Amino acid sequence: MQKFRQAYDRFLEVIAVFLITAVTVIVTLGFMFRWAGSSLVWYDEIASISLAWLTYFGAALAALRGSHLGFAGFVNSLPANWRVAATVCASGINIVFFGLLAVMGAKVIQAIAGLSLVSLPWLQQQWVTAVIPIASVLFIIAELLRLPETIEEARRGPLLDAELKEALGGHADEIQAAREIETARERMP
């Protein structure tokens, strides 16, 4: 499962890097052409669509890495059994939300059949909007892949923020062990 998770992380990371590069190129081209006095007709529409795609795929990557919004401080203030329940509940809410978003996104795709972009009439709106159900499913997969690790971390002790784990590098496990010892000492009479 760990190898699949690493491959999935790499897959999402490659897509995010590609989209960041694409947005950068599109914005740079738009600026250069506008500065030269001959604006690109499609620039504004494609730049905003590219940014939306980057946002959706980036959210799936952030979910896999545990970097999406959360309330670690609140969860950490709970006793161990409640921490686990809160973690499972939060993941469940995310999964249900993105499941509904995927279903509704698919319905939107059906509803806009035949519509095209204003600046590029050959490009169907369905292709543009497909990011919603696709990225929603990717987010659900990320949440499910991360859930066992998150539950185990909640059982062991206070949750560490993803940014803190990244900053600490290999020392995050040592910090977690120290927190567990501190929590155990606080419970002793």
N, C-alpha and C positions, 0 to 999 in steps of 0.2 A: 504494500500500500504506500510505503514511503517513496518508492521509486516512481510510482504513478503520480504522487503528489509533487515530487520534484519536476517531473516532466510537464505536468499541468502548469506549475509555476513558470517554468521556462516558456511554455507555449503562450501564456498570457503576457509574460514580460516581452516576448518578441513582438506580439501584436501591439502592445503599448508603445514600444520603441518605434515601431513602424508608423503608428498613428501620430506620435509626437513629431517625428521627422516630417510626415506629410503635412501636418498643421504648420510647422515652421516654414516649409517650402512654399505652401500656399500663401501664407501671410506675407512672406518676403517677396514673392512674385507680385502679389496684389499691391504692395507698397511700391515696388520698383516701377511697375506699369503705371500706377497712378501718378507717381512722381515724374515719369516721362511724359505724362499728358495723354496717355491712351489707356484708360481704365479697362480692366478685364470685366466683361459682363457677368461672368459666373462667380467672381471672387467672393462676394459677401455670402451668397447662398452656400457655396461649397465649404468655405471656412467655418461657418457655423455648424454645418452638418458634421464636418470632420471633428470639430471640438466636442460635439455631442457623442460621437462614436468613441472618442478618446475617454470621455467621462464615464461612459457605461463600461467599457472594457477595463479601464483603470479601477473602477469600483469592484469588479470581480477579482482583480489582482489584489487589491487592498483587503478584501474579505478573506482571501486565502492566506494572506500574511498576518491577519489579525489587526490590520491598521485602519479599519473602518471605525466610524464613530461608536463609542460605547461609554459605559458608566462604570469603569473599573473601580473607582473610588467608592461608589455606592455598593457594588458587589463585594468588594474587599471588607466592607464594614459588617457584612453578614456572617453569621456562624457558618462553619464548613458545609453542613447539609443544605442550608439555605443558599449558599454560594453556588453549589452545584445546580440546585433547582432554578436559580435565577439565570445561570448560564444556559441551561437547556431551554428555559422559557424564551430567553432573548434570541437564541438560534432558531427556535421554532417560529417565533414571530417573523424573523427575517425570511425564513424559508416560505412561510405562508404568504407574506407580502410579495416576494419575488415570484412565487407561483402564480398569484393573481395578476401580477404585472405581465408575466409571460402570456397568460391566457388573454388578457385584455389587449396586449400588444398584437397578438395574432388576429384578434377581431378587428383591430384598427387597420391592419394590413389588408384584410378582406374588404373593409369598408372603403378604402381609398384606391381600390383596383381601378386602373385606367388613368389615374392622375399622374402627371409628370411635373418635374421641376419647372419653374418659370424661366430660369436662365439657360437651362439645358433640357429642352423638351424631349430629347431621346432617353433621358434618365427617369425611370419610373419612381414615384414616391414610395412604392412598396419596398424597393431595395434600400432606400434611405431609412425607412421606419423599421426594417427588419432587425435593426440593432436592439430594439427593445426586448422582444422575446428571446433573441439569441443570448444577449448579455445577461438577461434574467436567469436563464437556465445555467449559464456559466457561473453566476453568483451562487445559485443553489448548490451546484457541484462543489464550489469552493467552501461554502459553509458546511456542507456534509463532510468534506475531507478534513476540515479543521476541528470539527466538533469533538471527536475523541480526545484530541490533545488538550482542548480547552476544558473539557470535563475533568480530565486527569489533573490539570494544573489547578482547577478550582478545588479539587479534593485535597491536594497537597498543601495549599495555603493561599495567601493573597495572590491575585493575578498581577502579572507585570505588564505594563503597556508595551505594545509592539515597538514603539520608538525607543523606549528604554532598553529593551532586549537587543535591538540593533546597535545602539550606542555602546552597550556593554560587550557586544560580540560574544566570545566564548565564556565570559564571566557571568552571564545571566543565570546559569544553573547554580553557580556559587551563591549569588545573591538570593535566589529562590530558596536554597538550602538554609541560608542564614535566617531568612524570614520564617521558615518553618520552625526552626529552633526557637526563635523569639516568640512565635505564636504558642508553641508548646510550653515555654517557660511562663507565659502569661496565664495559662490555664492551670498551672500547678498551684496547690494551696499554699 
